Amino acid sequence: MTTPLQLLPAVDVQDGQAVRLVQGEYGTATNYGDPFDAALGWQEAGAEWLHLVDLDAAFGHGNNREIIRRITGELGIKIELSGGLRDDASLEEALAMGATRVNLGTAALENPEWTAKVIDQFGDKIAVGLDVRGEKLATRGWVEEGGNLWDVLDQLEAAGCARYVVTDITKDGTLTGPNTQLLGQIAQKTGKPVIASGGISVLKDIEELTQMVDQGIEGAIIGKALYAGQFTLQQALQVASGSAVQDV
Ligand SMILES: O=C(O)c1ccccc1N[C@@H]1O[C@H](COP(=O)(O)O)[C@@H](O)[C@H]1O
């Protein structure tokens, strides 16, 4: 029996609204309404995980702490939380709110000593987001460059990072399919679980990533495709469990 691919519907929060950006660019948001309703909807549709992002915190434009606190506090599913988690206070608050794990971006690149410390302290509650353009990593709302992917991956491996969330920024929000080549390369190099992010458009993409579970692709974040109605979460979960692709 095949190991299912974990699916993480995304709820990205900006100005108190659930949104999707295109290639992470500020000002490209499509609004999908109340983030709590979106999160609850994914839970009711069968999600076991939610990928929850405070975009304002990631961009350094304030935060959406109260709505995120409500989602982490009231939902019963596992939550991977990211955006603006860059010091002890924000990280400890995120875990105390009920995040199952946190995803560090900017801090992992700008503050590797602190990142190594919290990896040591919190183990697999810490994932690192490798937000990639070509072979360059992006930070601070993906508007600044943060170093070479492979060099940073070596440092994180030495620090004992348990899991990577890999986003091809050029694919994110574009419905052009995941960058399976990059995902495969990173999974092969690390041997640690990789969560794929960016580009999923059709059920075939999920089928392709499910076939990569044995290579270390543990899960996939789905954003735009779900909000745009390309397929339902139930269909995606069926495919991720190894069943045949259903027509939509
Ligand atoms: O998810 C997005 O669309 C996104 C767009 C622009 C910036 C960040 C985005 N997402 C998440 O934010 C973290 C990084 O936050 P930080 O650098 O730690 O503050 C990133 O890993 C994505 O999960």
The ligand as an SDF file (V2000), in Angstrom:
LIG
                    3D

 23 24  0  0  0  0  0  0  0  0999 V2000
    2.9580   32.2390    1.3140 O   0  0  0  0  0  0  0  0  0  0  0  0
    3.1210   33.2890    0.6760 C   0  0  0  0  0  0  0  0  0  0  0  0
    2.4290   33.5530   -0.3430 O   0  0  0  0  0  0  0  0  0  0  0  0
    4.1670   34.2670    1.1170 C   0  0  0  0  0  0  0  0  0  0  0  0
    4.3720   35.3940    0.3570 C   0  0  0  0  0  0  0  0  0  0  0  0
    5.3330   36.3170    0.7410 C   0  0  0  0  0  0  0  0  0  0  0  0
    6.0580   36.0870    1.8930 C   0  0  0  0  0  0  0  0  0  0  0  0
    5.8600   34.9710    2.6550 C   0  0  0  0  0  0  0  0  0  0  0  0
    4.9250   34.0340    2.2910 C   0  0  0  0  0  0  0  0  0  0  0  0
    4.6620   32.9030    2.9970 N   0  0  0  0  0  0  0  0  0  0  0  0
    5.1860   32.3250    4.1780 C   0  0  0  0  0  0  0  0  0  0  0  0
    5.9050   33.1840    5.0450 O   0  0  0  0  0  0  0  0  0  0  0  0
    7.0450   32.4750    5.4700 C   0  0  0  0  0  0  0  0  0  0  0  0
    8.1760   33.3780    5.7730 C   0  0  0  0  0  0  0  0  0  0  0  0
    7.8990   34.2370    6.8530 O   0  0  0  0  0  0  0  0  0  0  0  0
    9.1570   34.8330    7.6590 P   0  0  0  0  0  0  0  0  0  0  0  0
   10.1560   35.2030    6.6170 O   0  0  0  0  0  0  0  0  0  0  0  0
    9.6070   33.7340    8.5450 O   0  0  0  0  0  0  0  0  0  0  0  0
    8.6030   36.0080    8.3660 O   0  0  0  0  0  0  0  0  0  0  0  0
    7.3770   31.5780    4.3070 C   0  0  0  0  0  0  0  0  0  0  0  0
    8.2010   30.5000    4.6330 O   0  0  0  0  0  0  0  0  0  0  0  0
    6.0420   31.1580    3.8270 C   0  0  0  0  0  0  0  0  0  0  0  0
    5.5650   30.0570    4.5880 O   0  0  0  0  0  0  0  0  0  0  0  0
  1  2  2  0
  2  3  1  0
  2  4  1  0
  4  5  1  0
  4  9  2  0
  5  6  2  0
  6  7  1  0
  7  8  2  0
  8  9  1  0
  9 10  1  0
 10 11  1  0
 11 12  1  0
 11 22  1  0
 12 13  1  0
 13 14  1  0
 13 20  1  0
 14 15  1  0
 15 16  1  0
 16 17  2  0
 16 18  1  0
 16 19  1  0
 20 21  1  0
 20 22  1  0
 22 23  1  0
M  END
$$$$
